[in-house]
């Protein structure tokens, strides 16, 4: 846990890891640490334009982590080309690392995928993926960082 507060002309840091393991930061801290696109996706639930993301056609082996907090989210061996315009995965690296919530925005009913540590918006999951799970985790590149093997 960190909760360092300073005054004068220094930055106020308000990052807290709760007893449940959730990472909480002030909106000002998120804005300082994330690029504008990362902030829009992770904190405001925006979506990248299809086929525009950094990892859409990246086939390097590695681990995809949350761009907001660094938690492991997906492994490259679960990535596949779904043709939807966003990086797609059949399963998360660990079920406990993603949360799912019902999303009724934009006149649709979907399942939103969030990082379980920082609650950042990642994308959506659909039940039209390949085996063995039958799932397609459609994830914004801006929400991810690839750690190549």
N, C-alpha and C positions, 0 to 999 in steps of 0.2 A: 504494500500500500504506500502511496505517496500522497502527500497533501502539503506541498511546500508553498507558502505564500510569502512574497516579498513586496516591498514598497519602493518608493523613490522612482527611478527610471528603469527598473528591471521588470521583466515579464512575470506576471502572476500565473503560476501553474496550479491547476485545480484538478489534476488527474487523480482519480480514486478507483481502486479496485475493491468492489464490495465483497462482503462475506460470501455472497453467492458466486463470486468469480467474475461478475460483470465489470467491465471497464467503463467508467464514467468520466467524461471530460466536458468542459464548458464549450459552448458553441464557438467562442473566440479561439479557444485552443485547437478545436477541430479545423477551423479556417486557416490557422497558422501552419498546421502540420500537413494538410492535404492540398493537392492541386485544385483549381476550381472545378474540374470535371470530377475528380474523386469526391469532393465535397458534395457536389450536386447529386451524384449517384448514391453514395453511402449515407449521407445525412438527410437529403431531400427527396430520395426515392426517384430520381431522374433515371432515364434510360439513354444509353449511347445510341447513336444512329446505327442501324444494322450494317454489318460488314466494315465498320470503321474502327473497331477496337484493336488494340495492340496484340492481343493473343488469339484472335479469331482463326488465323492460319498458322499459328506457332505450333510446331510439332516436336520441340525439344523435350527430352525427358526431364522431369523435375517435380517439384511440389509447388502448388499454388496456395499462397497465403493471403490473408485479408490485408488489403492496402491500408486499412485503418488501424489495425492492432497487431498484425503479424501472426494471428492464429492460423494453423494449418487448416485448409478447407478442402482441397481436391488434389489428387495425384494425377499425373499426366497419363498413366495407363488407363484411367477411367474417362479420358477425353475422346470425343469422336466428332466427326464433321456431320452435323445435322442439317446443314444448309439453311439454318434459320437466321444467320447473320451475327450470332454471338457465340462465344466459346460454350460448348456443351459437354456435359459430363453425365455418366450413368449413375454415379453415387458420390457422396462426400467421402473424404478421407476417414472421418469418424462421424457417426450419426449425431453424437453429442456436440459437434462443432457447428452445426447449423440448426436454426430454428425455422419453423414454418408458420405462416399466418395466412388467414383468408384475406384475399385482396379483391374488393369489388369496385376498384377505380376504373375509369375509362369505359364504363358500360359492359365490363366483362367480369366473370368470376374466375379468379386464378388463385394459385398458391404462391405467395411471396416467400422467398428464401432470404434469411437474415443470418449474419454472423452471430453465434451464440455468446460471444465474449463482449463485443462492442455494440451489438444491435444494428450494425450497418446493413443497409439494403444491398443485396447481392444480385438479385434477379428473380426468376420464377422457376418452378418445377412443373413439368407436365407429364402425363402418363402415356406418352406416345414415343418413348425411347426404345432402344434396342435391348435385347437380353443382356445379362440375366435379370436386371431389375425392371425393365420396361419403363424406366424413368428417363427424362431429359431435363437435367438441371441447366437452364439457359441463363448464363451468368455474364454480367457486364465486365469487360476487361478492366475498366477503371476501378473496379472493386477488388482487383487481384494484383498480386506481385508473384512472378515466377522465380523460384529459387532453382536454377538448373542443377542437374546432377553432374 
